[in-house]
Structure formats: C-alpha cells, structure tokens
Amino acid sequence: MKQATMKKKIGIDISKAYFDVAYRDDGRVHHAQFSNDKTGFHKLKKWLRRQGVSAAHFGMEATGRYGWELAKFLYEEGYTVSIINPKQIKAYGDSWLRRNKTDAADALLIADFCQDRLLQPWQPPAEEVAAIRDMERRIGSLQKMKTMETNRLKAGKLAKPVELSIKEHIAQLEKAITQMEEAIREIVERHEKLAREIALLTSIIGIGENTAAIIIGEVKDITFFDSPSALAAYAGVTSRIHQSGDTVRKKPQMSRVGNARLRTALYYPTMSAMQHNPAIRALVERLKAKGKPGKVILIAAMRKLLHIIYGVWSSGQPFDPAYEQQFATSAS
C-alpha cells in the first residue's frame, strides 16, 4: 500500500500588504515573503513546488479580512487551512519564553504550533453567508457611530451648525442601517436554505430576525461543530474559575475567549429568554434557589440558549418549549 504523503505544517503571518510563510524541514527553516494579493498567492504556490512541498497544512491567525482571500485561495487549491485564535499563539510563544518578534519569527511560531496541536480544518462559508456576516458587522459599526453621535447631542448645548451636522449624520446612519437590513432580507429571500435557518432560529423564544442573521453570519454552518459545548466554547460562553489554595477564590467570570460578535449579539436575547423562554427561565430559577450570583446565572443562561440553538439548527426542528421544559425537569 502506498504511504500517504505527510503534510508540511506551514505557518503564515499576515498583514495588509504582505504575508510571511515559514516551516521547518529536517532541522532547516524555510522562509519566504509574498505580496498579499493574487500575484503573491500564485508565487507562493510556485515556491512550494520548488521546495518540493506537495501537501501542506497551513496555519494562520484570525486577522479579519486581511487573511480571508489567501485562506480561500489555499482551500480551493486543495491545501488544509486552520484559522487560529491569536491568543493561543501568544500563549504558545510565551510558554517558550520567546524574545524575538519579527514577521518571519511569527510565521515559524505558528508553524510550530500547528506541528504540536491537532487543529480543526477551516472551510470557507457559502458566499451568501459571508455576505450576511459582512453586512451584519457593518450594521454593528454603523450603530456604534450612531450611539456616539447621539451621546454628543446629549452631552450639552452645542452650536447650532454642530447640532444640525450631528442630526444630519444620525439620519444618514439610520438610512444606511435600514439599507443594510433590507439587503440582508433580500439575500435571505433568494436562498431557501437561509430562509429555513432564519425560521428555525426565530422559533426560539428570545431570538429575533436580526439576531438570527448575526448567528448565521458568525457561526456560518452548524455542521462545523460536533456538539453544543463546542458551539458555546466558540462563543466564549464558559465560566473561568480562579482559585488558588485556601485564600484566592475569585468570583467566576465569563472566559470571553471566543467570538465576541456572537457573544454580544446574544446578550439581550438571553436577557429576554431569562424571562420569557420556559426552558431558560426554569434554569435561572434553579440557580437562584442555589444562591448563585447574577453573572454566573447569565453565563449559564447564555450557554443554555446556545445549546438550544445547536439543537434546533442541527436537527432542523423548530423550538418546542414543552419538550425543552420536560427535558430540563427530567435532567435536574
């Protein structure tokens, strides 16, 4: 039987204008730098061929849009790609007492991390899902700008031209937000799968259409997660306990190591679900009866909501409050 080709573990340190690639092979370090564009992508492919690399597993940090096109290119060329939380890379470098920080050194550090860890392969989301994600993130930015301008109006008396300018800007921002929301609805209407997923998620008490769109944009595809716990970890909705000996016993905090946009989007829906969703309300009441602090209850409620999201989305069945409440009762 022919032995499978071993994949080289290659690290990529990416920035706006260029990216560095590095890996180890028989004690030697191989490094190159390319422009962060289609020309650079194809030069990388030729460089790999000259290096004799036929199979590779690339690792790169999650850097927003800078690495998106490269990751997609590598995936389409048949390479394995993993997107890594930058905090993991930093902690890994600190564990080795790393002193040097250059683009080449960062790329090699990522390669070493890939070699030492079993990483989840990345897959690009469908184009319509990526579009929803981009538009929801844009809506979030517009809403932040609107809040800033509204706060300026409330801060005190302003010169009339300044006041008018701020009000005009707020009106423009509101119009842009409405346009983005309409564009999202148009995409959903054109794609039956998206419309079905939105309907499933909004069947959950506490989740509206806007939140459902954010969830789909950030999660991308529920099949990427093999359990509700994995989804909760992705959102960073896990308790972080800090205890040491008999004296240090800090209150549990949310880990926040995860997708901040997803976590933020779920905050108000969780608050609503704590009052109106029977399954989550029952959990809240049990935790209150045990004397758990409010922050712990909120984390547990958000995690429960994510578990429900996972169950509904992965099963393709709308939320059933009676079933959830029965299950919660039998499990307690």
N, C-alpha and C positions, 0 to 999 in steps of 0.2 A: 504494500500500500504506500502510495506517495505521501511523504510527510508534509503537513500543512506549513505554508510559509509563515515564519514568525513576523509579527508586525513590529516595526520600529516604533518606539514611544518617542514622539517628537513634540517639543514644546513651542508654542508661539506666543511671543509678547507683542501685542498690537497697539498701535497708536493711530492717530488720524491720518498721517501722511505715509507711514511705512510700517512694516512688521518684521520682527526678527524671528528666525527659526533656528533651533538647536537640538541636538541629540547626541547621545554617547554610543560609540560602537568600538568594542574591543579596546577600551581604555582611552580612545581618542574622542575628542569633542569636535563635532561638525557644526559649523555656524554659517548663516548667510542672512542677508537683509534684502528685502524687496519692497517696492512701492505698493501701497495699499490701494491697488486698483486692478482692473482686469489684466493689464500688461504684467504687473507683478505676480498675479496668480499663475499665469501661464509660465512665467520664468521660474516660479517655484516648482512647477510640475517638471520642467526640463531639468532643473537642478537635481531633483530627486532621482530622475532617470540616470543622470550622470553619476550620482552617488551609488547607484545600484539598488535603490530602495523601491521595491515593487509593492510592498504592503506596509501601511503605516496607520498608527493610531495617534491622531493629533489632539493635543490638549490646549485650550486657551481660556483665559479668564473671561467672565461675563463683563463686557465693557460697553454695553448698549449697542448702538448702531455701528460702531467702528469695526467690529468683527463679524457683523452679520453676513455681508456679501462673501467674505472669504470662507466662513464656515459653510455657507450654502454651496459654494463652488467645490470645496473639498468633498462634501457629502455627495454631490452629483457626479464627481469623478470616481466615486466608489471607495473613498477612504473613510475610516471611522473617525468621528469627531466627538469630543466631550467638552462641554462648557462648564467651567469650574468656578465656584464661588471664590472671589479674590481673598476673602478672609481665611479660607482653607490654605491657600498658597502662602499667605503671610505667616500663618501659624506654623506651616511646614518649614519655611525659611528660618523662622525664629528658633525652631527646635534644633536646627543645625548651626545655630549661632552665626548665621550668615552676616558678613560685614559689607561685602561689595554689592552695590546695586547699580547695574547697568542693564540696558535692554537685552544684551546677549546673555548676561548672567540670569536675568529674569526668565528668559526663554528656556535656558538649561534647567533652572529650578523647576519649571512647570513640567519639563520632560522627566525629571527625576521623580516628581510627584506622580506622574502617570505610570511610571515604572513600579512604584511602590504601592499604588492603590488600584482597586478594581473599580473602574469608573463606568457610569451609565452612558451608553452611546446617545448622542444627540440626533434628533431628527427635526428638520425644518417644518414649521406648521404650514397648513394649507394657505394659499395666498389670501383668501378671503378672511381667514382667522388673523393673519398677520396684519391685514388692513384694519380690522376691528381693533386690534391691540394698539396700533399706531394712533388711530383716531381717538380711542378712549384715553390714551396717555396725553394726547393733545388737549382734549377736553379738561383733563386734570390740570394742565398748565394754565389754560385759559381761566379756569375757575380760581386758581391761586392769584392770578393777576387781577381778577375782578374783586376778590376779597381785599387785596392790597389797596386798590383804588377806593373801595367802599370805606375802608378804615381811614383813609386820608380825608374823606368827606366828613367823617365823624370826629376827627381829631380836634377840630376847632374852626374858627372863622377863617375863610380864605378869600383872597382877592377874587373878584367876580370872574375875570378871564380864566383863572386857575380852576375855579369851581366848575365853570362851563366845560373846560377842557376835560376834566375828570369825568363829568357826567356823559360827555360825548364818547369818551373812551369806554366807559362801562357799557353804554348802549352798543358799541361796536363789538365788545367782547361777548355780550349776550347774544348778538346776532350770529357771531362765529360759532358759539356753543350750539345754538339751535341748528345751524347748518351741518355741523358735525354729527349731531344726533340724528338728523334726517338722513344723512349719508349712511350711517350705520343701519338704520331701519331699511333703507333701500337694498343694502347688501344682504341683510337677513331675509328679506322678501324674495331675493333672487336665488337663494340657496336653501333648498328644502331641509338639509341636514342641520344647518344653523337655526332655522326656524323651529325645528323639532327640539333642539337642545335648549333654546331660549324658553320654549313652552315647558319643558321638563323642569328647568331651574326655577322658573317663576311659579311653579306649582308648590314650591317650598315656602311656607309662611315666613315672611320677613324679607324675601328676595324679590326685588322689582326688576324691570327690564334693563335699566341702566347697570345695575349690579350684575345681572346675569351676563351682559355683554362684556363687562370687565373680567368676570370669572373665566369666560371662554377665551378672551384675548390673552390672559395671563397663564392659564393652565394649558391652553392650546388643544390638548387631546387627552381625555381621561384615561385612555389606554396606556399612556406613558407611565402611569402609576399603578403599582401592583397591589396597593392596599390603601384604605383611608388614612392610616397612620403615615404613609409616605406622602400623601397629599398635605396632611397637617404639618409635616416636617418641612415640606417645600414652602409653605406659607409662613413658617417660623412660629407656629402656634403650639409651642411646647413650653412647659414650665422649666425655668432654670433655678435649681436649688443651690444655695451657697451655705454650706455648713462645714465647720472645722472644729474638731474637738468638742469640748463642752461649753465653749464661750461664744463662738461665732455661729450664729443662727439667724441669717438674714431672711427677710420675707421673700417667698418665691416671686420671681419676675418672669415675664414673657421672654423667651430666648431671643426673638427678633432676628434670628439668623435664617433668613429666607426671603421670599418675595414680598417686599414692603408694600407694593401697589395692591397686591391681592389682600394683604392683611388690613390695609387702610380701608379698602372697599367693603370689607366685611364688618367693620366696626359698628356702623349704625344699623345694618341689618341684624346683627347679633343682639344689639340693644332692644330692637323691636321684637325679635324672636323670643327673647327672655320673658317678654310679657304676653305675647300672643301665640307662640308656637307651643302646643301642649307638650311635645317631647322635650323641648329645651326648658320650658317653664318647670316641668317636673324635676329635671336635673338641678336647676337653680334652687328649688325649694329644698331638695335633699341636702345640698351643700350648705345652704343657710342653716338648716337644722343642726348640721355638724359643726357650726361655728366657723366655717371657712371665710377668710377675708374676701372683700369685694373683688380684688384683682384676680385672685385665684378662680373665683366663680366666673368672671368674664372670660378668662383664658379657657376654662373648661367648656363654657357655652359656645365659644367660637370654634373650639375643636369639635364639639358635638355637631355644630352646623356644618362643618367641613365633612364630617363623617356622613351626614345626611346627603350632602351634595354629591359625594362619591357614590353612595348607594343609588341615588336617583339617576344620576348621569350614566353610571356604568351599567345599570340594569335596564335603562330605557323605560322605566315605570314611574309615573307621577308620584309625588309625595302623598303618603297616606298617613294622616295624623293618628288615626286609631291604631294602625299597625305599629307605628313608632312608639306610641304610648304603652301599648301592650308589651312590646319587646323590652322597653325600659323598665317596666314594672317587674317582669319575669327575671331580668338580669340583676335587679337590685336585691 
